């Protein structure tokens, strides 16, 4: 993979603006990018400084940031209790521990992979995705 320009976005607005060009690619954990046929990236957009790596637990819901790793989902006690262990079960077969500690929920969703176990669980949980 060849990246011509790298930007660590300071805000969602900046990331959105940079992502308006077709040649731009949003970087997350970068685990799924190798599956992409695109080998030259004109503009890489890093979201790691935006605080999107948090799991927020409400009274009757959870809010997952796009940069939450599959490993975080696997180990979160609140999600385990809420889903009766289904969250951990849905991600534990995905490659290996190191991979799950880098791969993000945002990358898993935006990649639209047919093999994604996490998609199935999110559909059953009637999850909603908030896009910027």
Residue pairs with C-beta under 8 A, 6 or more apart in sequence:
1 33
1 34
1 39
1 40
1 41
2 39
2 40
2 41
3 41
3 44
4 40
4 41
4 42
4 43
5 42
5 43
5 44
6 44
6 46
7 14
7 18
7 43
7 44
7 45
7 46
8 46
8 48
8 49
9 15
9 18
9 45
9 46
9 47
9 49
9 50
10 49
11 50
12 50
12 132
15 26
15 45
15 47
15 50
15 132
16 132
18 24
18 43
18 45
19 26
19 45
21 42
21 43
23 41
23 42
23 43
24 41
24 42
24 43
24 44
24 45
25 33
25 36
25 38
25 41
25 43
25 44
25 45
26 45
26 47
26 106
26 110
27 33
27 44
27 45
27 46
27 47
27 48
28 47
28 66
28 67
28 103
28 104
28 106
28 107
29 67
29 69
29 102
29 103
29 104
29 107
30 102
30 107
31 99
31 102
31 103
31 104
31 107
32 103
32 107
32 108
32 111
32 113
35 111
35 113
47 66
47 67
47 106
48 67
50 67
51 65
52 65
52 66
52 67
52 68
52 106
53 65
53 67
53 68
53 69
53 72
54 63
54 65
54 68
55 62
55 63
55 64
55 65
55 68
55 72
55 73
55 76
55 78
55 79
56 62
56 63
56 64
57 78
62 78
62 79
62 82
64 73
64 105
65 105
65 106
66 104
66 105
66 106
66 109
67 104
67 106
68 104
68 105
68 106
69 100
69 101
69 102
69 103
69 104
69 105
70 91
70 94
70 99
70 100
70 101
70 103
70 104
70 105
70 108
70 118
71 91
71 97
71 100
71 101
71 102
73 79
73 87
73 88
73 91
73 105
73 118
74 87
74 88
74 91
74 92
74 100
75 88
76 87
79 87
79 88
80 87
80 88
83 121
83 125
86 121
86 124
87 121
90 117
90 118
90 120
90 121
91 100
91 117
91 118
93 117
94 100
94 103
94 117
94 118
95 103
105 118
108 116
108 118
108 119
109 118
109 119
109 122
109 129
113 119
